Amino acid sequence: MIGRKNWLFSGSPKGAEASAGIYTLVETAKANGLSPEKYIKHILADMPGSAFLEYPEYLDDYLPWDPYIKEICT
């Protein structure tokens, strides 16, 4: 569990929001039995080439309970 003092080093409100986003991804991956490192690497490697801005339903393919994600990130 991250304590309150860890957020003192975020540097700015935007830094704290970014930290919270990454922390959320890590905890969601762990809650779904995934390797957080593999999950985040996959998202960062694959998402920039996807058309999720035009087709928001593509984001469903990156959710931690998607069968393909479970297969490659465990």
C-alpha positions in Angstrom: 0.0 0.0 0.0 1.3 3.4 -0.9 1.4 5.8 2.0 0.5 9.5 2.0 4.1 10.6 2.1 4.9 8.9 -1.2 2.7 11.5 -3.0 4.8 14.4 -1.6 7.4 13.7 -4.3 5.0 14.0 -7.3 6.2 17.5 -8.0 3.0 18.9 -9.2 -0.7 18.1 -9.4 -0.3 16.7 -12.9 2.6 14.5 -11.7 0.3 13.2 -8.9 -2.4 12.4 -11.5 0.1 10.5 -13.7 1.3 8.6 -10.7 -2.2 7.7 -9.7 -3.0 6.5 -13.2 0.0 4.2 -13.3 -0.7 3.0 -9.8 -4.3 2.2 -10.9 -3.0 0.2 -13.9 -0.7 -1.8 -11.6 -3.3 -2.6 -9.0 -5.9 -3.5 -11.7 -3.4 -5.8 -13.3 -2.6 -7.5 -10.0 -6.3 -7.8 -9.1 -6.9 -9.7 -12.4 -3.9 -12.0 -12.0 -1.7 -10.3 -14.6 1.9 -9.3 -14.5 1.8 -5.5 -14.1 5.0 -5.1 -16.0 3.9 -7.2 -18.9 0.5 -5.5 -18.9 1.9 -1.9 -18.9 4.5 -2.8 -21.5 1.9 -4.2 -23.8 -0.4 -1.2 -23.5 2.5 1.3 -24.1 3.8 -0.7 -27.1 0.4 -1.5 -28.8 -1.9 1.4 -28.0 -0.1 4.2 -30.0 -0.7 2.2 -33.2 -4.4 1.6 -32.6 -7.3 3.7 -33.8 -9.0 4.0 -30.4 -9.6 7.7 -30.8 -11.8 7.0 -33.8 -13.2 3.8 -32.4 -13.5 3.9 -28.6 -14.7 0.4 -28.5 -11.1 -0.7 -29.4 -10.2 0.1 -25.8 -12.1 -3.0 -24.7 -9.2 -5.0 -26.3 -6.9 -3.5 -23.6 -8.9 -4.3 -20.5 -7.3 -6.7 -18.1 -10.1 -9.3 -18.4 -9.8 -9.6 -22.2 -8.9 -13.2 -23.0 -6.0 -12.1 -25.2 -4.6 -9.8 -22.5 -4.9 -12.6 -20.0 -3.0 -14.9 -22.3 0.0 -12.7 -23.0 0.3 -10.9 -19.7 0.2 -13.7 -17.1 
